[in-house]
Amino acid sequence: MALGRVQDLAAANEPALASAHFGPVTVILGDRSGKYPDGNQILLEGRDARAAFDTPRITRQFSAGLGAWFETVDLAILGHVHEDHVVGLPRLKNAGIFVHEGDLEAARSWKGLAEHYGYEPDVLAQLQPQIERDFDWQPCAHAQGYQDGASWDLGGVKVQAVHMPGHTRGHCVLWVEPIGLAFLGDIDLTGFGPYYGDATSSLIDFRKTLARVRELPASIWVTSHHRGVIQDRVTFEAALAAFISKIDQRSERVLELLRSGLHTIEALVQARVLYPPHANAVWLDGAERRTITQHLDELILQGLVERRDEQTFFVK
Ligand SMILES: [Zn+2]
């Protein structure tokens, strides 16, 4: 076809962009292996159809050749919805856009995305123009919902959605056969650890997901951010174990702050559990609040913390 093979375009037209190729799958790495706010782009070329997984900011850097290829994909399958995963959607005028039903409204409208984040109204009012500027954000009203187990046969390469919530309500791993590649999305195995700071995020679900993701019989794992591509199970399992340990470190931090005399959620939010003291973003307190609340709930269930009244918490 006149557009050329994506592998050739990525190699010849984008010398500045790092890429990896696994048969019909091309991974184009964003800045610093897709460190937020960038991300890694997966492109698939089957006999019958071409697809993109998510559409991060790296798509802004595509040359004319690769940009034309991207803009004519038949479908974009989103592993989940956040501002940094839907950047290229406005360029896909004729593609089918598929999103797990748990994240669907977040793709379709600002109201849906605002409820997905769940931050305070004044924070959301500041956030909207920021993500329109930084992530080219637009609602995608024609996005269609899919369910756990949904599959797409591209011709010689098949994609299946495996619902793995926690980061968001609809977060899925996208599983590619026959090559055994798992696109992990924001189960991103970064040093930061799992993010479950939004309204539809769930620490309980993320813990279950982290146990299940280990069982996938993959030989290649691709994350949206920073880690990029992992091609051996030993490295994957070590990264996964370190990622999981961040959750327990946060629980320890909450206990330590409670013991130090901070007993309200707002005091814990100001002391920071998730982010360093110098970090600054309009949504940051909201993410801390949601995260800390879930850790307190878990610590109460474990019998380590008691709630004296609606506002105050103590170590038992
Ligand atoms: Zn995300």
Residues whose N, C-alpha, C, O or C-beta is under 5 A from the ligand:
A	BS01	ZN	H82 D186
